[in-house]
Amino acid sequence: MRWWSALRHRVRNRALIRASDRFAPAALVSTRYNRAISSKKMVRDAYYYAIPLLAAAGLIGWLAAPAWGVLPVVLAGFFLWFFRDPERQIPVTAGAVVSPADGKVTDVSLVNSGGQSCLRISIFLSVFDVHVNRSPIAGVVREVRYQKGKFLNAMNKASAEHNEQNIVTVKGEGQTVVFKQIAGLLARRIVFDKKVGETVARGERVGLIKFGSRVDVLLDGSANPQVKVGDHVRGGASVLALVNVGQPLAAVGAGQSHQGVQ
């Protein structure tokens, strides 16, 4: 049978590869497996959802009929896909502020924060976007402040102030950037892996927001935006704005008055 012949061929090839690895230089073997792992990287949470669903699918299929196990398998596949964590090419342009998340730009505007004019760029993450968050700039985490709140639709502008969120201040590269991990209608858990005082690189993974959510980035008002409403950005790879190095954002207050940016 063709399928049996194909299976024997695959098993034989794997055996040959493993045998060759026993005699190959350690660096070569390490590179081979590191590439395989990085190309299929995902957030650990994916397994917490997928494994129970696959177990449930097997149990349901055994107790009832295999067709009944299709839905749990599909859901397991969705979670494995949802928690994907692709590698990104990080820009090296001086003064560049990269997107902390994948998603659609929903707002580019000037806001009055703490008596200071700031540029705010808002990004909406749908359930189809990568939900791993990255640092907008290289620097030191100066403040991490958790704020309890509501779970309004992340597309609602009021969610920026009233929803549950994690407010992170990073200072470095001659500037200060504040970004908010904002929970949405479905998002009920915000993860931030860094602590105050820790150093982060531009585009480095720093956290995660589960399911639909929003991320706001606050910059100095003189920053030159590189995106517009409707653009789709990629975390760590897309440049949101260029900032004149040496003009830091002094503070970000709770109240913000809104002004449109043309």
N, C-alpha and C positions, 0 to 999 in steps of 0.2 A: 504493500500500500504506500501511496505517496507520502501521507502524513507520517507513517512509521519511519520511512526512509529519511524524511526531513528531521524528525526528532533525533534519530541516531546520529545524523550529521552534526546537529547542534551540540549534542552531548560530547561527541568525539572532539569537536573544536574547543569546547571549554576545557576538556581534560588536557589537550595539548597546550593551551594557554597557561593553565595552572602549572603544568610540568615545566614549561619554559620559564615561568616566574621564579621557580626554585633556583634556577641557575643564572637568572638575569641580575644585573647590578641593582642594589637596593634603591638607588635614586630613580632608575627607570621604572621599577615596579610602583614606587610611591607616586610618581607623576601620572602613571596610567590610571591608578585608582582615584587619585585626587581629581582628575579630570572627569571621571565617571560620576563622582559624588557631586562636584560643583555643578555639573550639567543637569542634575536632577534634584537640586537643593530645595528644601521646603521647611516651613516652620514646624517645630516639633509637635505643636498642638494638632496638626493634621492627623497624626496617628491616634490621638486621644478620641477623636470623632470617628475615624475610619475603621479602626479595629473592632470596636463594639458593634458597629453596623454590619461589618462583614461576618462577624460571629452570629449576629441575629439573622442575617440572610441564610447562613448555613443551617441554623436551627429551624427556621421557618420552612426552608426547602425540604428538610428531612422530615419534619412533622406533618407538613401539608403537601405542597407540591412545589417543584423548582420555580415555577412561574411567580409564586408569591414572594420569592426572595429577590426578585429583580429590583424592586424599589429600594430596599436597603443598600444594594450594590451600587445603584445609581447615585444615591446620596453619599455613599462612601467615596465614590469617584469625584463627586463635586467638592467635598471637603479637602481631598488630596490636591485638587486643582486650585481651590480657593486659597489655601495656605502656601502656595508656591512662593519661592523667594529667589528670583532670577538675579544673576550677576549683572552689574551695570558699569558702564564706562564713565568714570567721574571726571567732569571738566576741571581743568587746572588754571583757568583764566583768573587773574588777580581780581579780587573784589566781587567775584561771582557768588551769588546765593542760589543754591540748587533747590529743587523741589524736595520737600520732606516726604512726599507721598505721590502715588500714582492717582490720576483722576482728572476731572474736568474743572477748569478755572471758572468759577462762578462770580468772582468779584475782584476788581482791581481798583482800589479807591484810596483816597486820603482820609484818615480819621484823626481826630484830636484825642490823644491819649496822654493823660497826666499833664495837660497844658502844652503838649508838644505835637507837632504835625508828623504823622507816621504814614507810611505806605502799607496798606493791608492787601494781601493777596490770599484769596480763599479758594480752596480746592475741595471738590466734592468727590468722595470715593463711593462708587456703586459696588454692589456685591460682585461685579465682574472684574473689578480692579485688584491689583496686588495691594495688600493691606499692611505690608511691612513699612515702617517709618524710618527715615534716615535724617541725619543731622544736616541742616542747610549750609553750615560753614564749619571750618575747623576751629577749635578753641577749647575753652573750659566751661563746663556746665556750672553756671553761677547760681541758678535758682531752679527748683522744681516745686511747683505749687499745685496741689490737687484741689479742685473746686467741685463741690457737690452741686447737682442741679437737675434739670428736667431732661426728657428724652424727646425733644421736638424733632421734626423732620430736619435733617442736616441741610436741606436746600433752603430752609427758612432762615432769613437773616438774623432773627431773634435768637437762633440757636448759638450764635457766637458768644452771647453774653449769658444766656439762661441755661444752657445745657451743661451736663456733667462734663468736665474737661480737666486736662492736665496741661499746665502752663509752664513751658521750659524756656529758660534764658541761657543763651550761649554767647560767650564773649571771646573774640579772637579775630585774627586777621585785620586788626584795626577797626573793628566794628562790633556791635552788639545786635543780635537777632533774637527775637522772641517768636516761638511757634507754639500753637495750641493744638493738642490732640483732643478733638471734640466728639463726644458720643453722639450718635444719631438715633433714629427711630428704632432701628434693629440692634445697633451696637450697644452692648451692655457691659463691655469690659475694655478698659484701656490699660495697655502694658507699656511701661517705660523701664528700660534695663539699666540706665546709668544713674549715678549718684552725684550730688553736688561735690564739685572739686575734681571730678574725673575729666580727663581729656578725651575729646572726640575728633575724628578726622572728618573732613568734608565728605558727605555721602555715606558715612558709616551708619550701619544699622543700629538704631537706638530703641526701637519698640514696635508696637503693633496695636491696631484698633480692630476689634473683631466685627466684621460685617459692615454694612453701610455706615458711613461716618463723614467727618469733615476735618480739614486741617487749615488753620489760619497762620499766616506768616506776617509778622510786623517788622518793618524796616524803617530806617531813617527816611524822612519825607523827601530827601534829595535823591533817593535811589532811582535809578532809571529802569522801569519795568521792561522786561523782554517778552512778556506774554500778554495776551488779551483775553477777555471773557469769551468762553467757548473753546479755547485751546485745550488739548489733552496733553498732560505732562506726565513724565516718568520720574519716580523718586530716585534721587541721586544723580540723574543724568540730564534732566532739563534745567536750564538756567532760568530762574524766575526774574532776577533783577541783577543789575550791576551797581555796586555801591562804591562811592569814593572813599577809599581807605583813609581812616583817621577822623571820620565823622560818626561816632557811635551814637546809638539810641540810648538816651539817658534812662528812661523808665517807661513802663507800660502800666497805666492805671486801669481801674475796673471800668470806668465810664468812658465811652467813646462817642464823639459826634461824627457824623458821616458827611463826606464831601466826595462827589464823583470825580473820577479821573478820566479825562478825555483821551 
